[in-house]
Amino acid sequence: MGSTEARWLIVSGMNEGRLTLSDRQARAVILAAEATGFEREPDLYEAWYDLDLHDDASYAAEYLAERDPEALRAAMIADEPIPADRAAERITNSGRFSYADAEVVIEVATEHGFAPGSDRPPLPSIERWQQARAAVAFMWDHHPALLSERLGEAARIAPLPPTARRPGFDW
């Protein structure tokens, strides 16, 4: 695919001036662009990268269209770059994931074949949170679009650059 075709891919995927990508495509495009020298703003907290996922992906796609159109094409069809266990950890620790979200994701995952792993009644406990994390991982692997639909931005995570900061004290 040449540079002209890559630009067409970007323009044809535009919706009101913005490239329309799934979260998976956005993550893959960012990583592909970073492999060729693209840089996002350094030293932000993880949540800022998550919130900027699609904006960063649009810039990354433009960058790839100019420099490596074949990498852009490959990124558009690439597998999910973030493993389910890491995604579940990031989502449930994001601060945007609530106990109500935990209940929703356990219910939806159970409807789609997930076994919560406990016969105890659901309590707001560490065990229930661990069940929610396992349910998020299950949905990430098997039904990512449904996970995004049900949790919205609580399920949006971006690949992190090495300079990303974790919440907490930086003293």
Summary of the structure (lengths in Angstrom):
residues: 171
radius of gyration: 17.6
end to end distance: 48.7
largest distance: 58.6
contacts: 511
relative contact order: 0.18
helix: 60%
strand: 4%
